[in-house]
Amino acid sequence: MSALRNALTVDVEDYFQVAALAEAIRPEDWHRHELRVERNTHRLLDLFDARDVTATFFVLGWVAERCPALVREIVARGHELASHGYSHQLVYRQTPEVFREETRRSKQILENEAQRRVLGYRAASYSVTRESLWALDIIAEEGFVWDSSIFPVRHDRYGIPGAQRWPHHLSTPAGHTLVEFPLTTLRWSGMTLPIAGGGYFRLYPYAFSRFGLRRVNRVDGRPFIFYLHPWEVDPDQPRVPVGWKSRFRHYNNLRKCEPRLERLLDDFAFDTVGNVLRAQGLPVSA
């Protein structure tokens, strides 16, 4: 196992809130669906406890309102709490006014439950793109110190191709400063490949994920950031009728995710985003 510690993150949202299923489930109908996020997050908490691993949990404000005890338990078990916004809508489809209100609201909900400052933010579906860089100003103005919303890849829903790949100080359009931890990519055969987790972790054979992440640690000499969602360890979740692309993105290899995650936790060293950033000389204290 590499001595370099990597950031382990969980985007705490339920299956019916993801962008891939938005064509079939409207936010105003979320309350009609079974809430499965609490039991699935407990499953991850227990897995991390068994391996003595601490992670960063980006909790959706909508979830925190309905599962306040879950927020408190994440903190009580020694993990880092961060914000995933409130309603899991793509940032570039929101107005700055709505985005600010939701960003402020989710932060207040989390801090009220945790009784501590929340310093980190991650946009829904990594939807800080070139068209929504204005959101970085709002994130900084609302009191966040670090962000992990930028994916340096080309994708139909997110990404800033050519963006800086490693943790760094970022200047927002209005001149604020944030520490940015971009989602990890692999440079391979002239391509920049997403290797940070989620659907890619379920799509790639585990051997390729391990190869790519080891290359980031050993060749690039950098920590990677890994993400997944509680619904990805829930292969028995309801099936929602959506188009083939959305169906593939959401349901592909769900049964393989948890066993692969167990292998990953054995193969690499992990810590919270805040601790990894501090180890890289990027202070993110309250």
ABEGO torsion letter per residue (X at the ends): XBABBBBBBBBBBBAAABAAAAAABBAAAAAABBBAAAAAAAAAAAAAAAAGBBBBBBBBAAAAAABAAAAAAAAAAGBBBBBAEAAGBBAAABBAAAAAAAAAAAAAAAAAAAGBBBABBBBBGGABBAAAAAAAAAAAAAGBABBBABBBBBBAABEBBGBBABBBBBBBAAGBBBBBBBBBBBBBGGBBBBAAEEAAAAABBAAAAAAAAAAAAAAAGBBBBBBBBAAAABAABBBBBBBAAAAAAAABGAAAAAAAAAAAAAABBBBBAAAAAAAAGBBABX
